[in-house]
Amino acid sequence: MNGDTIIDGVKVWLVCVMGYVNVVTEDANSMKIVINDGSDCIDATIWKDIHNEVFQECNSSNNTFVRIIGELREENTSKTLQVHHVTRLNDWNELSYHLMDIVYVHIENKSNN
């Protein structure tokens, strides 16, 4: 990645994002999706040949709340995700847990710096 992403003094490259799948576009080799978490949107790419089960899950997830784990990359001066895993949200408690985890990691990073 050209410009490293630093949060709380820590280099970030693998992230977990939860949000709505807003846009799904597909070509022969990949699927591009736009994830909206309520604060901003981020583009994500899923390669068909590598992650077939991930691809199928996202293909049927338009306007669905999902959890995505992926590698943060910089592409044409904007941040994108290279998707490794995606699941639909089964329980809204998963979102609450995600938000608590974010707060916990923030406090840990701040106390270690």
PyMOL CGO cylinders between C-alpha atoms (Angstrom):
from pymol import cmd
from pymol.cgo import CYLINDER

trace = [
    CYLINDER, 0.00, 0.00, 0.00, 1.44, 3.36, -1.00, 0.3, 1, 1, 1, 1, 1, 1,
    CYLINDER, 1.44, 3.36, -1.00, 0.14, 5.52, 1.86, 0.3, 1, 1, 1, 1, 1, 1,
    CYLINDER, 0.14, 5.52, 1.86, -0.07, 3.56, 5.08, 0.3, 1, 1, 1, 1, 1, 1,
    CYLINDER, -0.07, 3.56, 5.08, -3.18, 4.03, 7.18, 0.3, 1, 1, 1, 1, 1, 1,
    CYLINDER, -3.18, 4.03, 7.18, -2.30, 4.92, 10.77, 0.3, 1, 1, 1, 1, 1, 1,
    CYLINDER, -2.30, 4.92, 10.77, -4.97, 4.90, 13.49, 0.3, 1, 1, 1, 1, 1, 1,
    CYLINDER, -4.97, 4.90, 13.49, -4.04, 5.66, 17.10, 0.3, 1, 1, 1, 1, 1, 1,
    CYLINDER, -4.04, 5.66, 17.10, -0.38, 5.31, 16.13, 0.3, 1, 1, 1, 1, 1, 1,
    CYLINDER, -0.38, 5.31, 16.13, -0.83, 1.79, 14.74, 0.3, 1, 1, 1, 1, 1, 1,
    CYLINDER, -0.83, 1.79, 14.74, -0.43, 0.78, 11.09, 0.3, 1, 1, 1, 1, 1, 1,
    CYLINDER, -0.43, 0.78, 11.09, -3.75, -0.71, 9.93, 0.3, 1, 1, 1, 1, 1, 1,
    CYLINDER, -3.75, -0.71, 9.93, -4.01, -3.15, 7.03, 0.3, 1, 1, 1, 1, 1, 1,
    CYLINDER, -4.01, -3.15, 7.03, -6.58, -5.84, 7.95, 0.3, 1, 1, 1, 1, 1, 1,
    CYLINDER, -6.58, -5.84, 7.95, -9.98, -4.45, 8.95, 0.3, 1, 1, 1, 1, 1, 1,
    CYLINDER, -9.98, -4.45, 8.95, -13.50, -5.53, 9.79, 0.3, 1, 1, 1, 1, 1, 1,
    CYLINDER, -13.50, -5.53, 9.79, -16.25, -3.32, 8.35, 0.3, 1, 1, 1, 1, 1, 1,
    CYLINDER, -16.25, -3.32, 8.35, -19.99, -3.62, 8.90, 0.3, 1, 1, 1, 1, 1, 1,
    CYLINDER, -19.99, -3.62, 8.90, -22.49, -1.84, 6.70, 0.3, 1, 1, 1, 1, 1, 1,
    CYLINDER, -22.49, -1.84, 6.70, -25.06, -2.03, 3.94, 0.3, 1, 1, 1, 1, 1, 1,
    CYLINDER, -25.06, -2.03, 3.94, -24.13, -3.29, 0.49, 0.3, 1, 1, 1, 1, 1, 1,
    CYLINDER, -24.13, -3.29, 0.49, -25.28, -0.39, -1.70, 0.3, 1, 1, 1, 1, 1, 1,
    CYLINDER, -25.28, -0.39, -1.70, -23.94, -1.15, -5.16, 0.3, 1, 1, 1, 1, 1, 1,
    CYLINDER, -23.94, -1.15, -5.16, -22.94, -4.44, -6.76, 0.3, 1, 1, 1, 1, 1, 1,
    CYLINDER, -22.94, -4.44, -6.76, -21.22, -4.46, -10.15, 0.3, 1, 1, 1, 1, 1, 1,
    CYLINDER, -21.22, -4.46, -10.15, -19.84, -7.59, -11.69, 0.3, 1, 1, 1, 1, 1, 1,
    CYLINDER, -19.84, -7.59, -11.69, -17.41, -8.39, -14.50, 0.3, 1, 1, 1, 1, 1, 1,
    CYLINDER, -17.41, -8.39, -14.50, -15.76, -11.60, -15.73, 0.3, 1, 1, 1, 1, 1, 1,
    CYLINDER, -15.76, -11.60, -15.73, -13.19, -11.82, -12.94, 0.3, 1, 1, 1, 1, 1, 1,
    CYLINDER, -13.19, -11.82, -12.94, -14.45, -9.81, -9.99, 0.3, 1, 1, 1, 1, 1, 1,
    CYLINDER, -14.45, -9.81, -9.99, -17.27, -8.10, -8.20, 0.3, 1, 1, 1, 1, 1, 1,
    CYLINDER, -17.27, -8.10, -8.20, -17.09, -4.52, -6.95, 0.3, 1, 1, 1, 1, 1, 1,
    CYLINDER, -17.09, -4.52, -6.95, -19.33, -3.57, -4.06, 0.3, 1, 1, 1, 1, 1, 1,
    CYLINDER, -19.33, -3.57, -4.06, -19.85, -0.34, -2.14, 0.3, 1, 1, 1, 1, 1, 1,
    CYLINDER, -19.85, -0.34, -2.14, -20.27, -0.66, 1.62, 0.3, 1, 1, 1, 1, 1, 1,
    CYLINDER, -20.27, -0.66, 1.62, -22.02, 2.12, 3.56, 0.3, 1, 1, 1, 1, 1, 1,
    CYLINDER, -22.02, 2.12, 3.56, -21.53, 2.01, 7.33, 0.3, 1, 1, 1, 1, 1, 1,
    CYLINDER, -21.53, 2.01, 7.33, -23.56, 5.16, 8.01, 0.3, 1, 1, 1, 1, 1, 1,
    CYLINDER, -23.56, 5.16, 8.01, -20.53, 7.43, 8.28, 0.3, 1, 1, 1, 1, 1, 1,
    CYLINDER, -20.53, 7.43, 8.28, -18.99, 6.91, 4.84, 0.3, 1, 1, 1, 1, 1, 1,
    CYLINDER, -18.99, 6.91, 4.84, -18.74, 4.49, 1.93, 0.3, 1, 1, 1, 1, 1, 1,
    CYLINDER, -18.74, 4.49, 1.93, -15.84, 2.29, 0.85, 0.3, 1, 1, 1, 1, 1, 1,
    CYLINDER, -15.84, 2.29, 0.85, -15.32, 0.31, -2.35, 0.3, 1, 1, 1, 1, 1, 1,
    CYLINDER, -15.32, 0.31, -2.35, -14.52, -3.38, -1.99, 0.3, 1, 1, 1, 1, 1, 1,
    CYLINDER, -14.52, -3.38, -1.99, -13.36, -5.96, -4.53, 0.3, 1, 1, 1, 1, 1, 1,
    CYLINDER, -13.36, -5.96, -4.53, -13.99, -9.71, -4.50, 0.3, 1, 1, 1, 1, 1, 1,
    CYLINDER, -13.99, -9.71, -4.50, -12.16, -11.93, -6.99, 0.3, 1, 1, 1, 1, 1, 1,
    CYLINDER, -12.16, -11.93, -6.99, -14.33, -14.75, -8.39, 0.3, 1, 1, 1, 1, 1, 1,
    CYLINDER, -14.33, -14.75, -8.39, -11.68, -17.42, -8.81, 0.3, 1, 1, 1, 1, 1, 1,
    CYLINDER, -11.68, -17.42, -8.81, -10.23, -17.12, -5.31, 0.3, 1, 1, 1, 1, 1, 1,
    CYLINDER, -10.23, -17.12, -5.31, -13.29, -16.62, -3.12, 0.3, 1, 1, 1, 1, 1, 1,
    CYLINDER, -13.29, -16.62, -3.12, -16.24, -18.34, -4.76, 0.3, 1, 1, 1, 1, 1, 1,
    CYLINDER, -16.24, -18.34, -4.76, -18.32, -18.70, -1.55, 0.3, 1, 1, 1, 1, 1, 1,
    CYLINDER, -18.32, -18.70, -1.55, -17.59, -15.08, -0.62, 0.3, 1, 1, 1, 1, 1, 1,
    CYLINDER, -17.59, -15.08, -0.62, -18.57, -14.02, -4.12, 0.3, 1, 1, 1, 1, 1, 1,
    CYLINDER, -18.57, -14.02, -4.12, -21.90, -15.87, -3.95, 0.3, 1, 1, 1, 1, 1, 1,
    CYLINDER, -21.90, -15.87, -3.95, -22.72, -14.35, -0.53, 0.3, 1, 1, 1, 1, 1, 1,
    CYLINDER, -22.72, -14.35, -0.53, -22.10, -10.79, -1.76, 0.3, 1, 1, 1, 1, 1, 1,
    CYLINDER, -22.10, -10.79, -1.76, -23.87, -11.34, -5.06, 0.3, 1, 1, 1, 1, 1, 1,
    CYLINDER, -23.87, -11.34, -5.06, -27.13, -11.93, -3.19, 0.3, 1, 1, 1, 1, 1, 1,
    CYLINDER, -27.13, -11.93, -3.19, -26.54, -9.26, -0.53, 0.3, 1, 1, 1, 1, 1, 1,
    CYLINDER, -26.54, -9.26, -0.53, -27.53, -5.98, -2.23, 0.3, 1, 1, 1, 1, 1, 1,
    CYLINDER, -27.53, -5.98, -2.23, -29.15, -3.69, 0.39, 0.3, 1, 1, 1, 1, 1, 1,
    CYLINDER, -29.15, -3.69, 0.39, -28.25, -6.22, 3.08, 0.3, 1, 1, 1, 1, 1, 1,
    CYLINDER, -28.25, -6.22, 3.08, -26.24, -5.50, 6.23, 0.3, 1, 1, 1, 1, 1, 1,
    CYLINDER, -26.24, -5.50, 6.23, -22.94, -7.43, 6.09, 0.3, 1, 1, 1, 1, 1, 1,
    CYLINDER, -22.94, -7.43, 6.09, -19.66, -7.91, 7.95, 0.3, 1, 1, 1, 1, 1, 1,
    CYLINDER, -19.66, -7.91, 7.95, -16.60, -7.80, 5.73, 0.3, 1, 1, 1, 1, 1, 1,
    CYLINDER, -16.60, -7.80, 5.73, -13.05, -8.67, 6.67, 0.3, 1, 1, 1, 1, 1, 1,
    CYLINDER, -13.05, -8.67, 6.67, -10.51, -7.45, 4.19, 0.3, 1, 1, 1, 1, 1, 1,
    CYLINDER, -10.51, -7.45, 4.19, -7.18, -5.92, 3.40, 0.3, 1, 1, 1, 1, 1, 1,
    CYLINDER, -7.18, -5.92, 3.40, -7.12, -2.14, 3.27, 0.3, 1, 1, 1, 1, 1, 1,
    CYLINDER, -7.12, -2.14, 3.27, -5.46, -0.85, 0.12, 0.3, 1, 1, 1, 1, 1, 1,
    CYLINDER, -5.46, -0.85, 0.12, -4.97, 2.46, -1.62, 0.3, 1, 1, 1, 1, 1, 1,
    CYLINDER, -4.97, 2.46, -1.62, -6.16, 2.60, -5.22, 0.3, 1, 1, 1, 1, 1, 1,
    CYLINDER, -6.16, 2.60, -5.22, -6.09, 5.85, -7.23, 0.3, 1, 1, 1, 1, 1, 1,
    CYLINDER, -6.09, 5.85, -7.23, -5.66, 7.89, -4.01, 0.3, 1, 1, 1, 1, 1, 1,
    CYLINDER, -5.66, 7.89, -4.01, -8.73, 6.37, -2.34, 0.3, 1, 1, 1, 1, 1, 1,
    CYLINDER, -8.73, 6.37, -2.34, -8.99, 3.56, 0.20, 0.3, 1, 1, 1, 1, 1, 1,
    CYLINDER, -8.99, 3.56, 0.20, -10.44, 0.24, -0.97, 0.3, 1, 1, 1, 1, 1, 1,
    CYLINDER, -10.44, 0.24, -0.97, -10.91, -3.21, 0.53, 0.3, 1, 1, 1, 1, 1, 1,
    CYLINDER, -10.91, -3.21, 0.53, -9.69, -6.50, -0.90, 0.3, 1, 1, 1, 1, 1, 1,
    CYLINDER, -9.69, -6.50, -0.90, -12.35, -8.81, 0.56, 0.3, 1, 1, 1, 1, 1, 1,
    CYLINDER, -12.35, -8.81, 0.56, -11.27, -12.03, 2.30, 0.3, 1, 1, 1, 1, 1, 1,
    CYLINDER, -11.27, -12.03, 2.30, -14.51, -12.92, 4.08, 0.3, 1, 1, 1, 1, 1, 1,
    CYLINDER, -14.51, -12.92, 4.08, -18.10, -11.67, 4.07, 0.3, 1, 1, 1, 1, 1, 1,
    CYLINDER, -18.10, -11.67, 4.07, -21.19, -12.74, 6.01, 0.3, 1, 1, 1, 1, 1, 1,
    CYLINDER, -21.19, -12.74, 6.01, -24.68, -11.41, 6.37, 0.3, 1, 1, 1, 1, 1, 1,
    CYLINDER, -24.68, -11.41, 6.37, -25.59, -10.00, 9.76, 0.3, 1, 1, 1, 1, 1, 1,
    CYLINDER, -25.59, -10.00, 9.76, -27.74, -12.61, 11.52, 0.3, 1, 1, 1, 1, 1, 1,
    CYLINDER, -27.74, -12.61, 11.52, -28.31, -10.75, 14.79, 0.3, 1, 1, 1, 1, 1, 1,
    CYLINDER, -28.31, -10.75, 14.79, -28.17, -7.02, 15.57, 0.3, 1, 1, 1, 1, 1, 1,
    CYLINDER, -28.17, -7.02, 15.57, -26.14, -7.91, 18.67, 0.3, 1, 1, 1, 1, 1, 1,
    CYLINDER, -26.14, -7.91, 18.67, -23.25, -8.53, 16.25, 0.3, 1, 1, 1, 1, 1, 1,
    CYLINDER, -23.25, -8.53, 16.25, -23.30, -4.81, 15.45, 0.3, 1, 1, 1, 1, 1, 1,
    CYLINDER, -23.30, -4.81, 15.45, -23.28, -3.90, 19.14, 0.3, 1, 1, 1, 1, 1, 1,
    CYLINDER, -23.28, -3.90, 19.14, -20.34, -6.25, 19.71, 0.3, 1, 1, 1, 1, 1, 1,
    CYLINDER, -20.34, -6.25, 19.71, -18.50, -4.74, 16.73, 0.3, 1, 1, 1, 1, 1, 1,
    CYLINDER, -18.50, -4.74, 16.73, -18.94, -1.21, 18.11, 0.3, 1, 1, 1, 1, 1, 1,
    CYLINDER, -18.94, -1.21, 18.11, -17.74, -2.27, 21.58, 0.3, 1, 1, 1, 1, 1, 1,
    CYLINDER, -17.74, -2.27, 21.58, -14.74, -3.97, 20.01, 0.3, 1, 1, 1, 1, 1, 1,
    CYLINDER, -14.74, -3.97, 20.01, -13.86, -0.74, 18.18, 0.3, 1, 1, 1, 1, 1, 1,
    CYLINDER, -13.86, -0.74, 18.18, -13.95, 1.21, 21.46, 0.3, 1, 1, 1, 1, 1, 1,
    CYLINDER, -13.95, 1.21, 21.46, -11.86, -1.46, 23.22, 0.3, 1, 1, 1, 1, 1, 1,
    CYLINDER, -11.86, -1.46, 23.22, -9.16, -1.49, 20.53, 0.3, 1, 1, 1, 1, 1, 1,
    CYLINDER, -9.16, -1.49, 20.53, -9.07, 2.33, 20.49, 0.3, 1, 1, 1, 1, 1, 1,
    CYLINDER, -9.07, 2.33, 20.49, -8.54, 2.47, 24.28, 0.3, 1, 1, 1, 1, 1, 1,
    CYLINDER, -8.54, 2.47, 24.28, -5.87, -0.26, 24.13, 0.3, 1, 1, 1, 1, 1, 1,
    CYLINDER, -5.87, -0.26, 24.13, -3.99, 1.50, 21.34, 0.3, 1, 1, 1, 1, 1, 1,
    CYLINDER, -3.99, 1.50, 21.34, -4.15, 4.86, 23.11, 0.3, 1, 1, 1, 1, 1, 1,
    CYLINDER, -4.15, 4.86, 23.11, -2.90, 3.41, 26.40, 0.3, 1, 1, 1, 1, 1, 1,
    CYLINDER, -2.90, 3.41, 26.40, 0.03, 1.65, 24.67, 0.3, 1, 1, 1, 1, 1, 1,
    CYLINDER, 0.03, 1.65, 24.67, 1.23, 4.80, 22.86, 0.3, 1, 1, 1, 1, 1, 1,
]
cmd.load_cgo(trace, "trace")
